[in-house]
Every structure is written in C-alpha cells, then in structure tokens.
Amino acid sequence: MLDDEFVYAVIPDHLTSVDRWDKILEKSAGGTSSKSHLELAIRAAIDSKYETGIDVVIVLSANEAVLDAASELGAVAHMAPGFFDVDSMIKAYVSDPGVDIDPSDDPYIVIVEPYSLSIGDPRPMSQIQK
C-alpha cells in the first residue's frame, strides 16, 4: 500500500516496439536463467513489494497462453486488446464489469516492463483514466 491506497503492478504482454511483440513467454537471454520474461517480471514485482508497496500483480494480454502462464505464476490475469497501448489496456481492465475496484478509491498503478524488468513510478489511477 501507498498512502493508504492499493498498489497494482501491471505487466503488459507487449510494448509498442514491434520486435518485442509476442515474446513475453520466451526464455530470457541474459545470464543462465531458464525463466521466461513473464516469470522474471512477476518475480521483480513481488520482490519490489517493500520498496513500491505493490499489493497485487496483474498481467494484461490478448494471448490465452500468456494469461494461463500468469495465473499459474500467481498473478491476476486479464484479457486486454492486443492493439492497445499500456494506458488503454489499463483503462479497459478497470472498466470491465468483472473487475472489483471501488470507484471511490484511487489506487496506484506501477508498470513493470517485462523485458528490462524496470519498475515505473507509482501513478494514481485517476491520472491514467483522464
């Protein structure tokens, strides 16, 4: 938690760069890791909990295989249009009737980049929904 609000780590399955499209389930080339980019990103989010306040890890994807893998790794997996940018994917997620985020709350969103494993600064949901 951060300022008494939940913190959601969001891992998008793609970025705007075409060369990374549909690569999140591939094994990371760095080091001797046999883990996928997805697994490393989820682990990075979980490991940063004490620095970032992350409460929940969410993976957004249009790919069923990515969603299945995310669920197996303990993340919340949610279908999102593959052609959306990350903020649009988040907007689609929170507007889904099956997602239970209290509209009076303003949780923080932290983007976890699945290839560099960089963790963005927390942004209030209200900034994304503009």
C-alpha positions in Angstrom: 0.0 0.0 0.0 1.0 3.6 -0.6 -0.7 6.5 1.1 -3.4 4.0 2.3 -4.3 3.1 -1.3 -3.7 -0.3 -3.0 -0.8 -0.5 -5.4 -1.3 -2.6 -8.6 1.7 -3.8 -10.6 0.7 -4.1 -14.2 2.7 -6.2 -16.6 1.6 -5.7 -20.2 2.3 -8.6 -22.6 3.7 -6.2 -25.2 5.2 -2.8 -25.6 4.9 -0.5 -28.6 8.1 -1.9 -30.2 7.3 -4.4 -32.8 10.4 -6.5 -32.2 9.1 -7.5 -28.7 5.6 -8.4 -29.9 4.5 -11.8 -28.6 7.9 -12.6 -26.9 6.9 -12.5 -23.2 6.8 -16.3 -22.9 10.3 -16.7 -24.4 13.1 -17.5 -22.0 15.3 -14.6 -21.1 18.6 -14.5 -23.0 20.5 -12.8 -20.1 22.5 -14.9 -17.7 21.8 -18.6 -17.1 18.1 -18.0 -16.3 15.7 -20.6 -17.8 12.8 -18.3 -16.8 10.5 -16.5 -19.2 10.3 -12.7 -19.4 6.8 -13.1 -17.8 8.1 -15.1 -14.8 11.0 -12.7 -14.3 8.7 -9.7 -14.5 6.2 -11.2 -11.9 9.1 -12.0 -9.6 10.6 -8.5 -10.0 7.2 -7.0 -9.0 6.8 -9.3 -6.0 10.4 -8.7 -4.9 9.9 -5.0 -5.0 6.9 -5.1 -2.7 8.7 -3.4 0.2 10.1 -0.6 -1.9 7.0 0.0 -4.1 4.1 -1.2 -1.9 2.8 -3.5 -4.6 -0.2 -5.4 -3.3 -1.4 -7.2 -6.5 0.4 -8.2 -9.7 -1.8 -8.0 -12.9 -0.9 -9.3 -16.3 -2.8 -7.9 -19.3 -2.7 -9.8 -22.5 -4.7 -10.8 -25.6 -2.9 -14.1 -25.6 -4.5 -17.0 -23.7 -1.2 -18.8 -23.3 0.2 -15.7 -21.5 -2.9 -15.4 -19.3 -2.6 -19.1 -18.4 1.1 -18.8 -17.5 0.4 -15.6 -15.5 -2.3 -17.4 -13.5 0.0 -20.4 -12.8 2.6 -17.9 -11.5 0.1 -16.4 -9.1 -0.7 -13.1 -10.9 -4.2 -11.8 -11.8 -4.6 -12.5 -15.5 -6.9 -10.4 -17.6 -7.7 -10.3 -21.3 -6.9 -7.0 -22.9 -7.0 -5.9 -26.5 -3.6 -6.6 -28.1 -3.5 -3.4 -30.2 -3.9 -1.0 -27.2 -1.1 0.9 -25.6 -0.5 0.2 -21.9 -2.7 3.0 -20.5 -5.6 2.0 -22.8 -5.1 -1.6 -21.6 -5.4 -0.4 -18.0 -8.5 1.7 -18.8 -10.1 -1.4 -20.4 -9.2 -3.5 -17.4 -10.7 -1.2 -14.8 -13.8 -0.6 -16.8 -14.6 -4.3 -17.1 -17.7 -5.2 -15.0 -15.9 -8.2 -13.5 -13.1 -6.1 -12.0 -13.9 -5.0 -8.5 -12.0 -1.7 -7.9 -14.1 0.7 -5.8 -14.6 3.8 -7.9 -14.2 6.0 -4.8 -10.6 4.6 -4.4 -7.7 6.0 -6.3 -5.2 3.1 -6.3 -1.7 3.4 -7.6 -0.5 1.7 -10.8 3.1 0.6 -11.3 4.1 -0.6 -14.7 6.6 -3.4 -14.8 8.4 -3.6 -18.1 8.7 -7.3 -18.9 12.0 -7.2 -20.9 14.1 -4.7 -18.9 12.4 -5.5 -15.6 12.2 -1.8 -14.9 9.6 -0.8 -12.4 7.9 2.5 -13.1 7.0 5.2 -10.6 3.5 4.8 -9.0 0.8 6.8 -10.7 -2.7 7.3 -9.3 -5.4 5.6 -11.4 -7.1 8.9 -11.8 -4.1 10.1 -13.9 -4.4 7.2 -16.2 -8.2 7.4 -16.6 -8.0 11.0 -18.0 
